[in-house]
Every structure is written in C-alpha cells, then in structure tokens.
Amino acid sequence: MNNEQNTKFLWGVATSAFQLEGSPYADWTSWDSILNSKPDVTNHYTLYKEDLNLLKDLGVNAYRFSIEWSRIQPRENIWDEAAVAHYQDIINILLENNIEPMVTIHHFTHPLWFIKKYPWHKEESIEKFLIFAEKIVSILKGVRYWITFNEPYVLILAGYFEGCTPPGIRDVSLGLKALENILISHGKTYDIIHSRVTGPMAKPMVSVAHNMAALAPWNKWNPMDRLLSSIAKHFYNHSLLDVFITGILRVKFPFKKAVEIHVPIKDKLDFFGVNYYTRIHMRFNPFKKMGIELRHRDIDGYGLTDMGWEIHPHGLAKVLRYASKLNVPLIITENGIATHDCEKKIKFMKRHVDVLERCIKKGIDVRGYFYWSLIDNYEWLQGLDARFGLYKVDFDTLNRKPTNAAAYYSYLIKSRDFYSLK
C-alpha cells in the first residue's frame, strides 16, 4: 500500500486515557478497589512518548485516544493547563509522524465533582459538559477526527440500568433522561466543533463510537427468546441509528409501553464509529430484570475470549450493514479480543479483517479499522488481566513487550489495499 493509499484508509489502534493512565480526580478511581494499588495503571501519562513510538513500529497511520476530563478539570472551576498541553503534545507527536489523531472527548469517566453534583440525568449536566468540550475543541490544534462520546448506550446500561458503574443508579426512567442529555450534548458539541475547527485543515469529521453487537435468540424455536432478541436488536443497535436519521429516539422495552423522545441531532454526523466485539444470545428468564438473560456460547467453533465473549466475525458484517443506512462513511473504531493466547488474537484479527474486506467489496463505505488496543490496560470491572494489547504490559515493572500479534497487524496493514477496492 503506497503512501497516497495509506492516507485514504485509516489503519489504527484505539485506547482510552483512563484505562492507560488513571486519574486521582476521576469517579472510577474510588469505584474499583484495584485502582488503589495501581492508580497510574500503565503509567502512560508519564511514558506516553515511549508508547507513541510503538505506533511507528506498527506502521499505523491513525491513532484513537481520549482526553481524561478529570485531569483537565479536577475541580469544578479549576483548569489544569499543563494537562491540556500534555494532550496537545500527543497530537503534535502524531502529526510529526504522519499519524492521524482521532480524539475521543468522553470515554466513560468523569470528574468526581461532576458525577456527584451533575450526573447525566440532571439538566445541568449538559451545560457542564459543554464548558469542558468547548475548551478542549478551542485549544487543541491539529485534530480533524472527533468522537464526542464512546458507547453512550453502554454508559447508560451499566450506570443507570444495572447500577454497576458510576453513578450507580438503578432507574430506567432516569437512565433514559441521561441518554437524552448525552445525545443533546453530542449535537451541541458537533456544532461547537464545526464552528471552532477552521483553517487550512479539511472539514472536521465528528461522530460517536457506538457499541454494536450481533444479537440472536438463545433458542430460535422459543417465541419469547425471539421477541427479546428483536427488541434488544432495535434498542441496542438500531435506535441510535434512527435518531440520527429522524431526530426521534424510540425505545421499547419488554412488557413496557414504548417511549418516544425528540432529540435535535438529526444529521449531526460526518461519519459513524462502530465498536464491534461479539455476539450475544438473548434468553427469556422471568427471574431476571425485564425477563432478559444474556448468554454467550461458541457456535462457530472459534472459541470464547478470556472474558467469556463469543468470537463471531460474521457479526461484523451484520452491524456494518445496519450502520450503512446512515449514508455516511463508517469507521470501525474498536475491534479486539481479550486473550493471553497470541495465536488466538492473530486469528481474531485476520477473520474480522477478512469480513471487513468482503463488506468493502460489496460496496459498504468503510474508511478505517482501529484495533483495541495498543497495549494491555485496565478493563472496566475486570481488572488488569483482560489482555487486549498488541504489546504486553508487565504491571509490576511496566515494561512493554511486543507480541506476535503486533507483528501480524503490521503485516495486515501492509498487505491489504482497501482503498483500491472502492
């Protein structure tokens, strides 16, 4: 793949700030006890230059990373300009090496003061987030690709439906209000980016990163399993797509009245970020919340990940086909596997990139692929043993060691010419 082509299709890796560097001011720091012993996680905040050198070794032309809000604004009315300069330095290093930055403004974590005083179900949350977003967008230079929110549905399901992550609330109605406020914040941030990012650079490209899954009934002969699968597929995969098309968020939960919420974000999307990992089977269980039990099983024979997720490459084609109805370019903003088995990781990458290639040949407009993740990191509620990284981290010495999967990803980048397929 020559340099001209290499700039057309984005081959990258994705990370999030908190999962690499922690933060003493974030809500998650006091949420998970493992962070008491490893508050700096991989110490990426200090070792970022060494880690960015790994990108050159891989041969990627793009890097997705996030801004840790709690470092920028550790107190409600206090801004840490040195922290802002730190993230600008990351951008500068990337640009110096012809690596396209993709910046995620919000990746799950919040300043502790925000989540205590202005959690997302409160109207003030929009204003407080926008103050942060406008400062970041106004100050950081050299960024064309922006992700406003990473996986807003995961944030709401975990933080408001299950209550297993901050803010730890179990209330569906408050969760839907929180989702509405997050989507409103996306729309307003979209406008901020398009008004602030000007000059000789190309038009800014703004999206969310939406976690999508292949969803199927546990027993296809069971009408309840099929019903739950259909409802889950609409909510989890399609309802966000539809709100960008219509401006209306339609939500239907099992055994509950459908809800419609008007959200002013129609067409506020320049591309669409798809995070894809697995297939989930839906099983009716009257003893579970909303009667839903989520199950994984190895149907394809590719095995399960160390986190128990089914490896199902064909599901990537399904979700890309769903997302293509938006009629904007698609970018796979996350795809990866937690495993200690490097050969399994290599096969995972190959099978998913093979599916991606077939999708592009069929005319689906996919402009990039970002493997999750560059190095091993902290995985939410799973600790430090979910090994997603292309580079292995020794959490005692903090040494980074390249794996065979890193070498294979470099080979994939050099050997697949997706731009010529268009």
C-alpha positions as CSV (number, residue, x, y, z in Angstrom):
1,M,0.0,0.0,0.0
2,N,1.6,3.3,-1.1
3,N,1.6,6.4,1.0
4,E,-1.3,8.0,-1.0
5,Q,-3.5,5.0,-0.4
6,N,-2.4,4.7,3.2
7,T,-3.9,8.1,3.9
8,K,-7.2,7.1,2.4
9,F,-7.9,4.1,4.6
10,L,-7.3,4.6,8.3
11,W,-5.4,1.7,9.9
12,G,-5.1,2.4,13.6
13,V,-5.3,1.3,17.2
14,A,-7.6,2.7,19.9
15,T,-7.0,3.5,23.6
16,S,-8.7,5.4,26.3
17,A,-6.8,7.8,28.7
18,F,-8.2,6.5,32.0
19,Q,-7.6,2.8,31.1
20,L,-3.9,3.6,30.5
21,E,-3.1,6.4,32.9
22,G,-5.8,6.5,35.6
23,S,-6.6,9.8,37.3
24,P,-6.8,10.8,41.0
25,Y,-9.7,13.0,40.2
26,A,-12.0,10.6,38.3
27,D,-15.2,8.9,39.5
28,W,-13.8,5.4,38.6
29,T,-10.7,5.8,40.9
30,S,-12.8,5.3,44.0
31,W,-15.2,2.9,42.3
32,D,-12.9,0.0,41.7
33,S,-10.6,-1.1,44.5
34,I,-7.9,-2.5,42.2
35,L,-7.1,1.1,41.3
36,N,-5.9,1.6,44.9
37,S,-2.9,-0.5,44.2
38,K,-2.4,0.6,40.6
39,P,-3.6,4.2,40.4
40,D,-1.4,5.0,37.4
41,V,-2.3,1.7,35.7
42,T,0.4,1.5,32.9
43,N,1.9,4.9,33.8
44,H,1.1,6.0,30.2
45,Y,0.8,9.6,31.4
46,T,4.5,9.6,32.0
47,L,5.5,7.1,29.4
48,Y,3.4,8.4,26.6
49,K,6.3,9.2,24.3
50,E,7.7,5.7,24.5
51,D,4.2,4.3,23.8
52,L,3.7,6.6,20.8
53,N,6.9,5.2,19.4
54,L,5.2,1.8,19.3
55,L,2.7,3.3,16.7
56,K,5.6,3.9,14.4
57,D,6.8,0.3,14.9
58,L,3.3,-1.0,14.0
59,G,3.1,1.2,10.9
60,V,-0.4,2.6,11.6
61,N,-1.5,5.8,10.1
62,A,-4.1,6.7,12.7
63,Y,-4.4,6.7,16.5
64,R,-7.6,7.0,18.5
65,F,-7.2,8.2,22.1
66,S,-9.2,10.1,24.7
67,I,-8.9,13.2,26.8
68,E,-9.3,12.5,30.5
69,W,-11.8,15.1,31.6
70,S,-10.9,14.8,35.3
71,R,-7.3,15.8,34.6
72,I,-8.3,18.8,32.6
73,Q,-10.9,20.0,35.2
74,P,-10.0,18.4,38.5
75,R,-12.3,20.8,40.4
76,E,-15.4,22.4,39.0
77,N,-13.9,25.8,38.5
78,I,-10.2,24.8,38.2
79,W,-8.5,24.1,34.9
80,D,-5.1,22.3,34.6
81,E,-3.4,24.0,31.6
82,A,-0.5,21.6,31.9
83,A,-2.8,18.7,31.3
84,V,-4.2,20.3,28.2
85,A,-0.7,20.9,27.0
86,H,0.1,17.2,27.6
87,Y,-2.7,16.1,25.2
88,Q,-1.6,18.7,22.7
89,D,1.9,17.2,22.8
90,I,0.4,13.8,22.0
91,I,-1.3,15.3,18.9
92,N,1.9,17.1,17.9
93,I,3.9,13.9,18.0
94,L,1.3,12.1,16.0
95,L,1.3,14.7,13.3
96,E,5.0,14.8,13.1
97,N,4.9,11.1,12.3
98,N,2.1,11.4,9.8
99,I,-0.3,9.6,12.1
100,E,-3.9,10.9,12.1
101,P,-5.2,11.8,15.6
102,M,-8.8,10.7,16.4
103,V,-9.8,12.3,19.7
104,T,-12.5,11.0,22.0
105,I,-13.8,13.7,24.2
106,H,-15.7,11.5,26.6
107,H,-14.7,7.8,27.3
108,F,-16.8,6.7,30.3
109,T,-15.1,8.6,33.1
110,H,-16.0,11.9,34.7
111,P,-14.5,14.2,37.3
112,L,-15.8,13.2,40.7
113,W,-17.3,16.6,41.2
114,F,-19.4,16.2,38.1
115,I,-20.8,12.8,38.8
116,K,-21.7,13.8,42.4
117,K,-23.4,17.1,41.5
118,Y,-24.4,16.9,37.9
119,P,-24.9,13.3,36.9
120,W,-26.3,12.9,33.4
121,H,-30.0,12.7,34.3
122,K,-29.8,16.3,35.5
123,E,-30.3,19.1,33.1
124,E,-27.2,20.9,34.3
125,S,-25.0,18.1,33.1
126,I,-25.3,19.4,29.5
127,E,-24.0,22.8,30.4
128,K,-21.1,21.5,32.5
129,F,-20.0,19.0,29.8
130,L,-20.2,21.7,27.0
131,I,-18.0,24.0,29.0
132,F,-15.4,21.2,29.0
133,A,-15.9,20.3,25.4
134,E,-15.7,23.9,24.1
135,K,-12.4,24.4,26.0
136,I,-10.9,21.3,24.5
137,V,-12.1,21.9,21.0
138,S,-11.0,25.6,21.1
139,I,-7.5,24.8,22.4
140,L,-6.4,21.6,20.8
141,K,-5.0,22.1,17.3
142,G,-4.4,19.6,14.5
143,V,-7.4,17.3,15.0
144,R,-9.8,16.5,12.2
145,Y,-11.5,13.4,13.6
146,W,-13.5,13.7,16.8
147,I,-15.6,11.2,18.8
148,T,-17.9,13.1,21.2
149,F,-19.0,10.1,23.3
150,N,-17.7,6.5,23.4
151,E,-20.5,3.9,23.7
152,P,-23.3,6.1,25.3
153,Y,-25.6,3.1,25.5
154,V,-23.0,1.0,27.5
155,L,-22.6,4.0,29.8
156,I,-26.4,4.2,30.4
157,L,-27.0,0.5,30.7
158,A,-24.2,0.0,33.2
159,G,-24.5,3.3,35.1
160,Y,-28.3,3.6,35.2
161,F,-30.0,0.3,34.4
162,E,-27.7,-2.2,36.2
163,G,-26.0,0.4,38.5
164,C,-22.7,-1.4,38.4
165,T,-20.7,1.6,37.2
166,P,-20.8,5.3,38.2
167,P,-23.2,6.9,39.1
168,G,-24.5,3.6,40.4
169,I,-28.2,4.2,39.8
170,R,-30.8,1.6,39.0
171,D,-33.7,3.5,37.5
172,V,-34.7,3.1,33.8
173,S,-36.5,6.4,33.6
174,L,-33.5,8.3,34.9
175,G,-31.4,6.3,32.5
176,L,-33.4,7.4,29.5
177,K,-33.2,11.0,30.7
178,A,-29.5,10.6,31.0
179,L,-29.3,9.2,27.5
180,E,-31.4,12.1,26.1
181,N,-29.0,14.6,27.8
182,I,-25.9,12.8,26.4
183,L,-27.3,12.9,22.9
184,I,-28.2,16.5,23.2
185,S,-24.7,17.1,24.3
186,H,-23.4,15.3,21.2
187,G,-25.5,17.6,19.0
188,K,-24.2,20.8,20.7
189,T,-20.6,19.5,20.7
190,Y,-21.0,18.7,17.0
191,D,-21.9,22.4,16.4
192,I,-19.0,23.6,18.5
193,I,-16.5,21.5,16.6
194,H,-17.8,22.7,13.2
195,S,-17.7,26.3,14.3
196,R,-14.3,26.2,16.0
197,V,-12.2,23.8,13.8
198,T,-11.4,26.1,10.9
199,G,-8.4,27.0,8.8
200,P,-6.3,25.1,6.2
201,M,-7.4,21.7,7.6
202,A,-10.1,19.6,5.9
203,K,-13.6,19.8,7.2
204,P,-13.9,18.2,10.7
205,M,-15.3,14.7,10.9
206,V,-17.5,14.2,14.0
207,S,-19.2,11.0,15.3
208,V,-20.0,8.9,18.3
209,A,-18.5,5.4,18.8
210,H,-21.5,3.1,19.1
211,N,-21.0,-0.4,20.5
212,M,-23.0,-2.8,18.3
213,A,-23.4,-6.5,18.8
214,A,-24.8,-9.4,16.8
215,L,-27.9,-10.3,18.8
216,A,-29.7,-13.6,18.5
217,P,-32.3,-15.7,20.4
218,W,-30.9,-18.4,22.7
219,N,-33.4,-20.8,21.3
220,K,-34.7,-19.8,17.8
221,W,-37.8,-22.0,18.4
222,N,-38.8,-20.2,21.6
223,P,-41.1,-17.2,20.7
224,M,-40.1,-15.3,23.9
225,D,-36.4,-15.6,23.1
226,R,-37.1,-14.4,19.5
227,L,-39.1,-11.5,20.9
228,L,-36.4,-10.4,23.3
229,S,-33.8,-10.7,20.6
230,S,-35.8,-8.5,18.3
231,I,-36.5,-5.8,21.0
232,A,-32.8,-5.8,22.1
233,K,-31.6,-5.5,18.5
234,H,-33.8,-2.5,17.9
235,F,-32.8,-0.8,21.1
236,Y,-29.1,-1.6,21.3
237,N,-28.2,-1.5,17.6
238,H,-30.8,0.5,15.7
239,S,-32.4,3.1,17.9
240,L,-29.2,5.3,17.9
241,L,-29.0,5.0,14.1
242,D,-32.6,6.0,13.8
243,V,-32.3,9.1,16.0
244,F,-29.6,10.4,13.7
245,I,-31.9,9.9,10.7
246,T,-35.2,11.1,12.3
247,G,-34.4,13.1,15.4
248,I,-36.6,10.8,17.4
249,L,-35.3,8.3,19.9
250,R,-37.8,5.4,20.0
251,V,-37.4,2.9,22.9
252,K,-39.3,-0.2,23.5
253,F,-38.5,-2.5,26.5
254,P,-40.1,-5.9,27.2
255,F,-43.5,-5.7,28.8
256,K,-43.4,-1.9,28.8
257,K,-45.0,0.9,26.8
258,A,-42.9,2.3,24.0
259,V,-41.3,5.7,24.6
260,E,-40.5,8.4,22.0
261,I,-38.1,11.2,22.8
262,H,-37.4,14.1,20.4
263,V,-33.6,14.8,20.3
264,P,-32.3,17.5,18.0
265,I,-29.4,15.6,16.5
266,K,-30.8,14.7,13.0
267,D,-27.9,14.5,10.5
268,K,-25.3,15.7,13.1
269,L,-22.9,13.1,12.0
270,D,-20.0,13.2,9.5
271,F,-19.1,9.5,9.8
272,F,-20.2,6.8,12.2
273,G,-17.9,4.9,14.6
274,V,-18.7,1.2,15.1
275,N,-17.3,-0.7,18.1
276,Y,-17.8,-4.4,17.5
277,Y,-16.6,-7.4,19.7
278,T,-19.1,-10.2,19.9
279,R,-22.5,-11.9,19.5
280,I,-24.9,-12.1,22.4
281,H,-27.8,-14.6,22.8
282,M,-31.0,-13.5,24.5
283,R,-32.8,-15.9,26.7
284,F,-36.1,-15.3,28.5
285,N,-35.8,-15.7,32.2
286,P,-38.7,-14.5,34.4
287,F,-36.3,-14.1,37.4
288,K,-34.0,-11.6,35.6
289,K,-34.6,-7.9,35.2
290,M,-37.0,-7.3,32.3
291,G,-37.0,-11.1,31.8
292,I,-33.7,-10.9,29.9
293,E,-30.7,-13.2,30.4
294,L,-27.6,-12.6,28.3
295,R,-25.7,-15.7,27.3
296,H,-22.5,-16.5,25.2
297,R,-21.8,-19.8,23.6
298,D,-19.3,-21.0,21.0
299,I,-21.4,-21.8,17.9
300,D,-18.9,-21.0,15.2
301,G,-16.1,-23.0,16.8
302,Y,-13.8,-20.1,17.1
303,G,-14.0,-20.2,20.9
304,L,-14.7,-17.7,23.6
305,T,-12.4,-14.8,24.7
306,D,-10.9,-14.7,28.2
307,M,-13.9,-12.5,29.2
308,G,-16.3,-15.3,28.0
309,W,-17.4,-13.5,24.9
310,E,-18.2,-15.4,21.7
311,I,-15.8,-14.9,18.8
312,H,-18.2,-14.2,15.9
313,P,-16.6,-12.4,12.9
314,H,-19.7,-12.7,10.7
315,G,-21.5,-10.4,13.1
316,L,-19.2,-7.5,12.0
317,A,-20.8,-7.7,8.5
318,K,-24.3,-7.6,10.1
319,V,-23.6,-4.4,12.1
320,L,-21.8,-2.7,9.3
321,R,-24.8,-3.4,7.1
322,Y,-27.1,-2.0,9.7
323,A,-25.0,1.2,10.1
324,S,-24.7,1.7,6.4
325,K,-28.3,3.0,6.3
326,L,-27.0,6.3,7.8
327,N,-25.4,7.0,4.4
328,V,-22.2,8.4,6.0
329,P,-18.7,6.8,5.9
330,L,-18.2,4.1,8.6
331,I,-15.1,3.6,10.7
332,I,-14.5,0.5,12.9
333,T,-13.4,2.5,15.9
334,E,-12.9,-0.6,18.1
335,N,-12.5,-4.3,17.4
336,G,-10.4,-6.6,19.7
337,I,-10.0,-9.6,21.8
338,A,-9.1,-10.3,25.5
339,T,-6.8,-13.3,25.5
340,H,-3.4,-14.5,26.7
341,D,-3.2,-16.7,23.6
342,C,-1.4,-14.7,20.9
343,E,-2.3,-17.1,18.1
344,K,-6.0,-16.7,19.0
345,K,-5.5,-12.9,18.8
346,I,-3.9,-13.2,15.3
347,K,-6.8,-15.4,14.1
348,F,-9.3,-13.0,15.5
349,M,-7.8,-10.1,13.6
350,K,-7.5,-12.0,10.4
351,R,-11.1,-13.3,10.4
352,H,-12.5,-9.9,11.2
353,V,-10.4,-8.1,8.6
354,D,-11.4,-10.7,6.1
355,V,-15.1,-9.9,6.8
356,L,-14.3,-6.2,6.5
357,E,-12.7,-6.7,3.1
358,R,-15.8,-8.6,1.9
359,C,-18.0,-5.7,3.1
360,I,-16.0,-3.2,1.3
361,K,-16.1,-5.3,-1.9
362,K,-19.9,-5.3,-1.6
363,G,-20.0,-1.5,-1.5
364,I,-20.2,-0.7,2.2
365,D,-18.3,2.6,2.7
366,V,-15.8,1.7,5.5
367,R,-12.9,4.2,5.8
368,G,-11.0,2.7,8.7
369,Y,-10.2,0.0,11.2
370,F,-8.9,0.5,14.7
371,Y,-7.8,-2.5,16.7
372,W,-8.4,-2.4,20.5
373,S,-5.9,-1.9,21.9
374,L,-2.3,-0.7,21.6
375,I,-1.1,-2.1,25.0
376,D,-2.7,-4.0,27.8
377,N,-4.7,-1.8,30.1
378,Y,-7.3,-1.6,32.9
379,E,-10.5,-3.2,31.7
380,W,-13.6,-1.8,33.5
381,L,-14.6,-4.1,36.5
382,Q,-12.3,-6.8,35.0
383,G,-9.0,-5.5,36.4
384,L,-5.7,-5.9,34.7
385,D,-5.9,-9.4,33.3
386,A,-8.0,-8.8,30.2
387,R,-5.2,-8.8,27.7
388,F,-6.4,-6.8,24.7
389,G,-3.0,-5.3,23.9
390,L,-0.8,-5.8,20.9
391,Y,2.0,-5.1,23.3
392,K,2.1,-7.0,26.6
393,V,2.4,-4.9,29.8
394,D,4.2,-6.3,32.9
395,F,2.2,-4.5,35.5
396,D,4.9,-5.0,38.1
397,T,7.8,-3.5,36.0
398,L,5.6,-1.6,33.5
399,N,7.7,-3.0,30.7
400,R,6.1,-3.2,27.3
401,K,6.8,-6.2,25.1
402,P,5.8,-6.7,21.5
403,T,3.7,-9.8,20.8
404,N,3.5,-11.8,17.6
405,A,0.0,-10.2,17.1
406,A,1.7,-6.8,16.8
407,A,3.9,-8.1,14.0
408,Y,0.9,-9.7,12.3
409,Y,-1.1,-6.4,12.5
410,S,1.8,-4.6,10.8
411,Y,1.7,-7.3,8.1
412,L,-2.1,-6.8,7.7
413,I,-1.7,-3.1,7.2
414,K,1.0,-3.6,4.5
415,S,-0.8,-6.4,2.7
416,R,-4.4,-5.2,2.5
417,D,-5.1,-2.5,-0.1
418,F,-8.7,-1.5,0.8
419,Y,-8.6,1.9,-1.0
420,S,-8.2,0.2,-4.4
421,L,-11.4,-1.9,-3.7
422,K,-13.6,1.2,-3.8
